[in-house]
Amino acid sequence: MAALFGSRVRRLRTAAGLTQAELGARTHVVSTRITQIERASGAKPTLELARALDAVLGADNLLVELWPYVYREAFPDWSRRFMEYSERAVAIRQYAAHVVPGLLQTEDYARAVLRVGRTLGSKEQLEERVALRMGRQERLGTPNRPELWVVLDESVLRRPVGGHSVMREQLARLLGTTTEPHITVQVMPFDQGEHDVMGGSLTVLTMPDGSEIAYTEGAHHGQLIEDPDEVRSFALTYDRLRAAALPPLMSLDMIRSVMEDNHRGANVPSRSDRRRLAQEQLQQSGGGRLRGGGRRVPGRRPRP
C-alpha cells in the first residue's frame, strides 16, 4: 500500500508539472521526504501530510482515502489481518471485557483509551490513530453495513474512561443504538459470576461466504483463529455469553441507570472540596478550624 500511495503521488506530481522540491515546498516538507514517499521508503506519511498532498495535487481525497491502508502496515500481521477481515464481515459478534469496542466508541472515549499504555511518539500520532478508528465506524452507516452484536461486561459501563463527561457521552452513544436496528447491545452483569472469557475479549466474524473467523485479545496481545474447529468452539462460547447476559431491553435500562448515577456522582463535591467548603463556612461564621475528621477547634480569646 505504501508503494501504491507513492506511485499515485508521483503520477499526480508529474501531471501537475511539479518537481519534488516544489511539491515539498507547497506541503511544507523537504524534497527528500517526497522522495521517500514516492519510493515507499522511510517513515510512513502522516495523515496531515496526506491531506496536504491531496489538496496541492487536486487528488479529490484519493490520497486521504488510501492513507489508512498505508498506516495500517505499521500494525502486526495478525492485527492487520483482523482489520481486513472486519471490513468484509457481514456479521460481527463481540464480547468486551474492559472497554467499549472501537466500532461504538465516541471520539473522546477513543482518544482516552488510545492514550493509555501506548508508545505513541506525539500528539499527531494519537490523532492519527483516533482518525483511523473513527474512519472504521463509517461502514456502520453504509448499505453493506454488518450486523453488530456486542456484549459488554458491566465493568465497561462503570469505569469512567476519560472522566465523567466523556463517559456520559459514551453511555449516551450506547443508548442511541436503540434507533439502529442492525446493532444489538447486551450487558453481562457482575452477578453472573465467572465465565469462559474472563479477563479478555472475543470477536467472531461471519464472512460473506458464511465462513467464520475468531479473534481473542488481551491487554497487550491478540490472536486470530482461522481453524474451523477452533472457531466453532469460540462461536459456541460467544453464544453462551449472549445467553447469560441481560436481554437487550434490560441491558439498556442498566446503561441508563449507570449514566444517571455517574451524572449524580459528577455533581457531588470531592472530599477535599467538602472540607474546604466547611472551613470557609466556619471562618465566615467566626468559628474555629477543622482538624482531622472534622472536629471543631475553638480559637483562643485575646488576652485583656
Secondary structure by P-SEA (a helix, b strand, c coil): caaaaaaaaaaaaaaacccaaaaaaaacccaaaaaaaaacccccccaaaaaaaaaaaccccccccaaaaaaaccccaaaaaaaaaaaaccbbbbbbccccccccccaaaaaaaaacccccccaaaaaaaaaaaaaaacccccccccbbbbbbcccccccccccaaaaaaaaaaaaaccccccbbbbbbcccccccccccbbbbbbbccccbbbbbbbcccbbbbbccaaaaaaaaaaaaaaaaacccaaaaaaaaaaaaaaaaaaaacccaaaaaaaaaaaaaaacbbbbcccbbbbbbbcccc
